Amino acid sequence: MEFLVVEFGTTRRRVRVNGNPSGFTGDLLQLEAGTHLIALDPPADFDPLGQTIVLTGTSPLVPKRVTFVLRSASPPPPASAPPPASGTRA
């Protein structure tokens, strides 16, 4: 048995391992040794969207740690200049 902790800031999110719900971020997850695809439940507001890991040689005291980060929000588009007042020149 191997051990994994998935980190995602202070937000609690469901963790998917190989497409299956497998616990929540911050929890100590127990998985079989081997290669696994780790992802989070939607919304897809994080990077990377998935991570393939090889899980081996872990313990409850020294789990493998995988980190997802919140994608920064896109800045709002710049405000357009107001149209010139009628009868004035720009």
C-alpha positions in Angstrom: 0.0 0.0 0.0 1.3 3.5 -0.9 0.3 6.9 0.4 -0.5 10.2 -1.3 -1.5 13.7 -0.3 -3.0 16.0 -2.9 -2.6 19.7 -2.1 -4.8 22.6 -3.5 -4.2 25.7 -1.4 -6.9 26.1 1.3 -9.7 24.9 -1.0 -11.1 21.4 -0.3 -11.7 19.5 -3.6 -12.5 15.9 -4.5 -9.5 14.0 -5.8 -9.9 11.6 -8.7 -7.4 8.8 -9.2 -7.5 7.2 -12.7 -10.9 8.9 -13.1 -12.4 7.5 -9.9 -13.4 9.6 -6.8 -10.7 8.7 -4.2 -10.9 11.2 -1.4 -10.3 14.9 -0.9 -7.4 17.4 -1.0 -5.5 17.5 2.2 -6.4 13.9 3.2 -4.0 11.0 3.3 -5.0 8.7 0.5 -4.0 5.0 0.3 -3.4 3.6 -3.2 -1.9 0.6 -4.8 1.7 1.1 -6.0 2.1 2.0 -9.6 1.3 4.7 -12.1 -1.8 6.8 -11.5 -3.4 9.8 -13.1 -4.3 12.4 -10.5 -6.9 15.1 -11.1 -9.4 17.3 -9.3 -13.2 17.5 -9.7 -14.6 20.6 -11.6 -14.6 23.4 -12.0 -11.3 23.2 -14.0 -9.9 26.4 -12.4 -6.5 24.8 -11.5 -3.2 23.9 -13.1 -2.2 21.4 -14.2 -5.4 19.7 -15.1 -3.9 16.3 -14.4 -0.7 14.8 -13.2 0.6 11.3 -14.0 2.6 9.9 -11.0 4.5 6.8 -10.2 3.6 5.9 -6.6 6.2 3.8 -4.8 8.3 3.8 -1.6 5.9 5.9 0.5 4.7 5.6 4.0 1.9 7.3 6.1 4.6 9.6 7.6 6.3 10.3 4.2 3.6 10.3 1.6 4.1 11.4 -2.0 2.8 15.0 -2.4 1.1 16.3 -5.5 0.2 20.0 -5.8 -2.4 21.8 -7.9 -2.6 25.6 -8.0 -5.6 27.8 -8.5 -5.4 29.3 -11.9 -5.3 33.1 -11.7 -8.3 34.9 -13.0 -7.8 36.7 -16.2 -7.6 40.5 -15.8 -10.7 42.3 -17.0 -10.4 43.9 -20.5 -9.3 47.5 -20.5 -12.1 50.0 -20.3 -12.7 51.7 -23.6 -12.5 55.5 -23.8 -15.9 57.2 -23.7 -17.1 58.6 -27.0 -16.3 62.3 -27.5 -19.1 64.7 -26.5 -21.1 65.9 -29.5 -19.9 69.1 -31.0 -16.4 68.8 -29.7 -13.2 67.7 -31.4 -11.1 64.9 -30.2 
